[in-house]
Amino acid sequence: MPDRVVVVTDSTAGIPPELAAQWGITVVQIQLQVGDRFDDENRFDRTALIHALKSGGAVSTAPPDVGAFFWAYQDAVSSGASAIVSMHLSSKLSATVEAAHEAAQQIQIPVYVMDTATSGMSMGFAAISAARVAATAGSPRRVMGAADHRYTTSTELIYVDTLEYLRRGGRIGAAQALLGTALSIKPLLTVRNGEVTPLTRVPEPNGHWPSWSTSRSPKRPGDRWTSPWPSSATMNASPESPSNCGSGCPRYRTACSPRRA
């Protein structure tokens, strides 16, 4: 009997819902707390969330509940899955992987939990690659191999208008935040060894730049500047920026961000 592997990831992968549906990828939602409201990430209006951050409101994240993973895995079992490959954001950034492991122990079929040591569409591309292999009745080993190859050859590039929110969440050291403010420059960030870290520094722009992250994934490991790599950019415009178009802005933009070997 051929393998039927179901791919599961979390919402930090940034996969558009229609693409997740196309490839049969199950997305478990990260939890957000804004003021007194605690709910799935996809149930919050992004513009309102940005305004809550800018106004100094209490905003925090939490990993999905173990129960959310359990029922996602149970749905896969009910659909006839023979195995599950569950890939998630870096364990150095979140306890999501731990919750997935705990739920996996309660499932009757094999559940392979992968710590991708990254986030964003680097992980999203990996999930899509894994799902494509799964769609050809690939074995769990092949599915995981496709995911591993994709996220280890992808890069996250992140520009933020302020480091304050990363500092509050413990995603970057307070010293780095203070240094950026003192020099009136902002770092270009990346995810390295599972942690958010400065890649380089760029001059602070006149006015407000939108906050954005871009992920690219080369078609061949040796490629540098010649291949049309799959890429994605997530843009969260500052509310004061004239380029902000509110909730009508598409979350996913195309960007090219080549990576030197």
Secondary structure, DSSP 4 states (H G I P E B T S, - for coil): ----EEEEEEGGG---HHHHHHHT-EEEPPEEEETTEEEEGGGS-HHHHHHHHHTT--EEEEPPPHHHHHHHHHHHHHTT-SEEEEEES-TTT-SHHHHHHHHHTT-SS-EEEEE-S--HHHHHHHHHHHHHHHHTT--HHHHHHHHHHHHHT-EEEEE-S-SHHHHHTTSS-HHHHHHHHHTTEEEEEEEETTEEEEEEEEEPPSS-PPEEEEEE--SSTT--SSS---EEEEEE--TT-TT--GGGS-SEE--------
